[in-house]
């Protein structure tokens, strides 16, 4: 089965999933990026460190990811 999309539909579909303000567990993101090609691994150094505290008071390190990394990790690449 083939699905035909216009360019505007495709753009809307991709951008609707990616949220530039969403926080991800940095450790898990880095772990997955280490398995990627060199140009993807280069993004590891550029990811910000953001301290986040949960309801129990535990502090974790989170990060925000660019759209390129989102597409690589979540299958739109």
C-alpha positions in Angstrom: 0.0 0.0 0.0 1.4 3.4 -1.0 0.4 6.7 0.6 0.9 9.8 -1.4 1.6 13.0 0.5 2.0 16.6 -0.7 5.1 18.4 0.5 3.1 20.5 2.9 1.4 17.4 4.4 4.8 15.8 4.8 6.3 18.8 6.5 3.3 19.1 8.8 3.5 15.4 9.7 7.2 15.6 10.6 7.0 18.9 12.5 3.9 17.8 14.5 5.8 15.1 16.3 9.0 17.1 17.1 8.8 19.5 20.0 11.9 21.7 20.5 11.1 22.3 24.2 10.6 18.6 25.1 13.1 17.1 27.5 14.6 13.7 27.0 16.8 11.6 29.4 20.3 12.6 28.2 21.9 9.3 29.2 19.5 7.3 27.0 19.8 9.7 24.0 23.6 9.6 24.2 23.6 5.8 24.4 21.5 5.6 21.2 23.6 8.2 19.4 26.8 6.4 20.1 25.5 3.6 17.8 25.0 6.0 14.9 27.2 7.2 12.1 30.0 9.8 12.8 28.0 12.9 11.8 25.3 11.8 14.3 27.9 11.1 17.0 29.2 14.7 16.6 25.9 15.9 18.1 26.6 14.3 21.5 29.0 17.1 22.5 26.5 19.7 21.5 23.6 18.4 23.6 22.8 20.6 26.6 22.9 19.4 30.2 19.6 20.3 32.0 19.1 19.3 35.6 15.6 18.1 36.3 14.1 17.1 39.7 11.2 14.6 39.9 8.5 14.3 42.5 10.7 12.1 44.8 13.4 14.7 44.7 15.8 12.7 42.5 17.9 14.8 40.2 18.4 13.6 36.6 20.2 15.1 33.6 17.9 15.8 30.7 18.5 17.3 27.3 16.7 18.9 24.3 17.4 17.5 20.9 17.4 19.1 17.4 15.0 17.9 14.7 17.7 16.0 12.9 18.4 13.9 16.0 14.6 13.3 16.5 14.3 12.1 13.0 17.3 9.8 13.4 16.1 8.3 16.7 12.4 8.0 16.0 12.3 6.7 12.4 11.6 9.7 10.2 15.2 9.8 8.9 
